[in-house]
């Protein structure tokens, strides 16, 4: 079985607050480390009441300091919001504190709405169209110092922090292939171009100092529980949150409901069916079948799993069941 990692959106649930969310994040990270997951990634979002990881590098430092072996990183940093040097210094510092444990995934979207993007000042000194140049600049800050180099990332220079390209379209696949970087596709919320993106990335991949062969990681929403019915009930929290986000009304993660259908109009149902088409929700047997089929169909090298579950204990249990399924599939190979 291929490696499985965790993408934690650090959910803030209705009736709770950011402090509890960040405590839950560290608890889940320690849980994931004990269960043998490969990485634990957090994502940059802004102006979203239901996500606590806006200061992504700070939360990564919190998680890395509270764990000891699992790789911790960003999935990802939205680079147009930042100067490359600032990110190089942040992740250089993280890599100096936690050697050989830090990953840096980069995306080109703002991770928020356009009004908030302007509040982040991305229009004053950066442009989404310069994303490829910014990625190259950032990577250079992690390389050994060159003669005459006037600007260095301190810390950062010479630390070779692994850089990933994230994407939900063909753009990221082409850039990752051109630069010879590992590629993570956001099939957990935008699965339409998954197979095309993988094909383009692999066909056009150019080896680099970081990577000799193409490496694809796919995002998946997986919610596992003892029964299909209970897993589907837990999954309704994610469905409600996603529906509200697409309607322009983001909020805290709502509690699950027994039946999602009365809350959905035809447009919402079609949107959820499309956006969450790759979600795997159910009992261990259902998840085992779905996971095996996805790996066989896509041929991805790694999977990163997010589970937007309202009840923290149920989220921990979902990852426990997933680890058991992973181990069973590994033994069966």
C-alpha positions in Angstrom: 0.0 0.0 0.0 1.2 3.5 -0.8 1.9 6.0 2.0 -1.0 7.9 3.5 -0.7 11.3 5.0 -3.0 13.7 6.8 -4.3 17.1 5.7 -5.7 18.9 8.7 -7.9 22.0 7.9 -7.9 22.7 11.7 -11.7 23.0 11.8 -13.3 25.4 14.2 -16.6 23.7 15.1 -19.9 25.4 16.0 -20.0 25.9 19.8 -16.2 25.9 20.0 -13.3 28.3 19.4 -9.8 28.6 17.8 -8.0 27.6 21.0 -9.8 24.3 21.1 -9.3 23.8 17.4 -5.5 24.2 17.7 -5.4 21.8 20.7 -7.3 19.3 18.6 -4.9 19.8 15.7 -1.9 18.9 17.9 -3.8 15.9 19.4 -4.6 14.6 15.9 -1.0 15.1 14.8 0.3 13.0 17.7 -2.4 10.4 16.9 -1.3 10.4 13.3 2.3 10.0 14.3 1.5 7.0 16.5 -0.5 5.4 13.7 2.3 5.7 11.2 1.0 8.3 8.8 3.8 9.9 6.7 3.1 13.6 6.8 0.9 16.1 8.6 0.0 19.1 6.5 -1.8 22.3 7.3 -3.3 24.8 4.8 -3.4 28.6 4.5 -6.9 30.1 4.5 -8.0 33.6 5.4 -11.2 35.2 6.7 -12.8 31.7 7.2 -14.4 31.3 10.7 -14.2 27.5 10.4 -10.5 27.2 9.7 -7.8 28.0 12.3 -4.6 27.7 10.3 -4.4 31.1 8.7 -0.9 31.7 10.3 0.2 28.4 8.7 3.9 28.5 9.6 3.0 29.3 13.2 0.7 26.3 13.4 3.3 24.1 11.7 5.8 25.1 14.4 3.2 24.2 17.1 2.7 20.8 15.6 6.3 20.0 14.9 7.3 21.0 18.4 4.6 18.7 19.8 5.6 15.6 17.7 9.0 14.0 17.0 9.0 11.9 13.8 6.2 12.7 11.5 6.9 15.1 8.6 5.0 18.4 9.1 4.4 21.0 6.4 2.1 23.3 4.4 -0.5 22.1 2.0 -0.1 24.8 1.2 1.3 28.3 1.5 -0.5 30.6 -1.0 2.6 32.2 -2.4 1.0 35.2 -4.1 0.1 36.4 -0.6 3.8 36.6 0.4 7.3 37.7 -0.7 9.3 34.6 -1.4 12.1 35.7 0.9 9.6 35.8 3.9 8.5 32.3 3.2 12.1 31.1 2.8 12.9 32.6 6.2 9.9 31.1 7.9 10.4 27.6 6.5 14.2 27.9 6.9 13.6 28.6 10.5 11.2 25.6 10.8 13.8 23.4 9.0 16.5 24.5 11.4 14.4 23.7 14.4 13.1 20.4 13.0 15.7 19.0 10.6 14.5 16.7 7.8 10.9 17.0 8.9 9.5 20.1 7.1 7.7 20.2 3.7 6.6 23.3 1.8 3.7 23.0 -0.6 3.0 26.0 -2.7 -0.3 27.2 -4.3 -1.1 30.1 -6.5 -4.7 30.9 -5.3 -5.1 33.5 -2.5 -6.9 31.0 -0.2 -9.7 33.5 0.4 -12.0 35.9 -1.3 -10.8 38.9 -3.4 -11.6 41.5 -0.7 -9.5 39.7 1.8 -6.8 39.1 -0.8 -6.5 42.9 -1.1 -6.4 43.2 2.7 -3.4 40.8 2.6 -1.8 43.4 0.2 -1.1 40.9 -2.5 -2.0 43.5 -5.2 0.6 45.9 -4.0 3.8 43.9 -4.5 2.8 40.6 -6.1 0.9 39.1 -9.0 -0.5 35.6 -9.4 0.9 35.6 -12.9 4.4 35.7 -11.5 3.9 32.5 -9.5 6.5 30.5 -11.5 9.1 33.1 -11.0 8.3 33.4 -7.4 8.6 29.6 -6.9 12.0 29.6 -8.6 13.2 32.6 -6.5 12.0 30.8 -3.3 13.8 27.5 -4.2 17.0 29.5 -4.8 16.9 30.8 -1.2 17.2 27.2 0.0 20.3 26.5 -2.2 23.9 27.0 -1.0 25.2 30.5 -1.0 26.5 31.7 -4.3 29.5 34.1 -4.7 28.3 37.7 -4.8 24.8 36.8 -3.5 23.5 39.9 -1.8 20.2 38.6 -0.4 20.1 35.4 1.6 17.4 33.7 3.6 18.8 33.4 7.2 17.8 30.8 8.2 17.1 29.0 4.9 20.3 29.1 2.8 21.6 25.6 2.1 18.8 23.8 3.9 17.1 22.4 0.8 13.6 22.4 2.2 11.5 20.1 -0.1 9.1 22.2 -2.2 5.9 20.8 -3.7 3.5 22.3 -6.2 -0.2 22.1 -5.4 -3.0 22.4 -7.9 -6.5 21.7 -8.9 -6.1 22.3 -12.6 -3.6 21.5 -15.4 -1.6 24.7 -14.6 0.1 23.3 -11.5 0.8 20.0 -13.2 2.6 21.7 -16.0 4.7 23.9 -13.7 5.6 21.0 -11.4 6.7 18.9 -14.4 8.8 21.8 -15.8 10.5 22.4 -12.5 10.9 18.8 -11.6 9.0 19.0 -8.3 6.6 16.7 -6.6 2.9 17.5 -7.3 -0.1 17.4 -5.1 -3.6 17.5 -6.7 -6.6 18.8 -4.8 -9.0 16.0 -5.7 -10.6 16.3 -2.2 -12.5 19.3 -3.5 -11.8 19.7 -7.2 -11.5 16.3 -8.8 -12.6 17.0 -12.4 -9.1 17.3 -13.9 -7.4 14.7 -11.7 -6.6 12.2 -14.4 -5.6 14.7 -17.0 -3.3 16.5 -14.6 -1.6 13.3 -13.6 -1.0 12.4 -17.2 0.4 15.8 -18.2 2.6 15.9 -15.1 4.1 12.5 -15.8 4.5 13.0 -19.5 6.3 16.4 -19.2 8.3 15.8 -16.1 11.9 17.0 -16.2 14.3 15.6 -13.5 15.7 18.1 -11.0 18.1 18.1 -8.1 15.2 17.6 -5.8 13.4 14.8 -7.7 14.6 12.2 -10.3 11.1 10.8 -11.2 7.6 12.2 -11.0 5.8 11.9 -7.7 2.1 12.5 -7.4 0.1 12.9 -4.2 -3.7 13.1 -4.3 -6.0 14.7 -1.8 -9.0 12.6 -0.6 -11.8 13.2 1.8 -12.2 9.9 3.7 -14.6 9.5 6.6 -14.6 6.0 8.2 -16.8 4.7 11.0 -18.1 1.4 12.2 -21.0 1.5 9.8 -21.9 3.1 6.4 -24.8 4.9 8.0 -22.7 6.5 10.8 -19.9 7.5 8.4 -22.5 9.2 6.1 -23.9 11.0 9.1 -20.5 12.3 10.1 -19.8 13.4 6.5 -22.8 15.7 6.5 -20.8 18.2 8.5 -18.3 18.5 5.6 -21.2 18.6 3.1 -22.9 21.5 4.9 -19.7 23.4 5.3 -18.8 23.0 1.6 -22.3 24.1 0.5 -22.2 27.2 2.7 -18.7 28.1 1.4 -19.9 27.8 -2.2 -22.8 30.0 -1.4 -20.5 32.7 -0.1 -21.4 32.1 3.6 -18.4 30.4 5.2 -18.8 29.6 8.9 -17.8 27.2 11.6 -18.0 23.5 11.0 -21.6 22.5 11.8 -22.7 19.4 13.6 -23.8 16.4 11.5 -27.5 15.8 10.6 -29.2 12.4 10.2 -30.4 13.3 6.7 -28.7 15.9 4.5 -31.3 15.7 1.7 -33.9 18.1 3.1 -31.1 20.8 3.2 -30.2 20.4 -0.5 -31.8 22.0 -3.5 -31.0 20.5 -6.9 -28.2 22.9 -7.5 -26.5 22.2 -4.2 -26.9 18.5 -4.7 -25.2 18.7 -8.2 -22.4 20.9 -6.8 -21.7 18.5 -3.9 -21.8 15.4 -6.2 -19.3 17.1 -8.5 -16.9 18.6 -5.9 -16.9 15.6 -3.6 -17.1 12.9 -6.3 -13.9 11.2 -5.0 -14.9 11.2 -1.3 -14.8 7.8 0.3 -17.3 7.5 3.2 -18.3 4.4 5.0 -17.5 1.3 7.0 -14.0 -0.2 7.0 -15.0 -2.5 4.1 -16.5 0.3 2.1 -13.4 2.5 2.6 -11.1 -0.5 1.8 -12.8 -1.0 -1.5 -12.9 2.7 -2.4 -9.3 3.3 -1.5 -8.1 0.2 -3.4 -10.1 1.3 -6.5 -8.8 4.9 -6.3 -5.1 3.8 -6.1 -5.5 1.3 -8.9 -7.3 3.8 -11.1 -4.9 6.8 -10.6 -1.6 5.1 -9.9 -0.7 7.9 -7.4 2.4 7.6 -5.3 0.8 8.9 -2.1 -2.6 9.9 -0.7 -3.2 12.8 1.7 -6.5 12.5 3.6 -8.7 15.1 5.1 -11.7 14.3 7.4 -13.8 17.3 8.3 -15.6 15.6 11.2 -17.4 17.7 13.9 -16.8 15.3 16.8 -13.0 15.2 17.6 -13.2 11.6 19.0 -15.0 10.5 15.8 -12.3 12.2 13.7 -9.6 10.3 15.7 -11.4 7.1 15.2 -11.8 7.7 11.4 -8.0 7.9 11.1 -7.5 4.8 13.3 -9.7 2.8 11.0 -7.9 4.2 8.0 -4.6 3.1 9.5 -5.9 -0.4 10.0 -7.2 -0.5 6.4 -3.8 0.7 5.1 -2.0 -2.0 7.0 -4.4 -4.7 5.9 -3.9 -3.6 2.2 -0.1 -3.5 2.7 -0.1 -7.1 4.0 -2.3 -8.3 1.1 0.1 -7.0 -1.6 
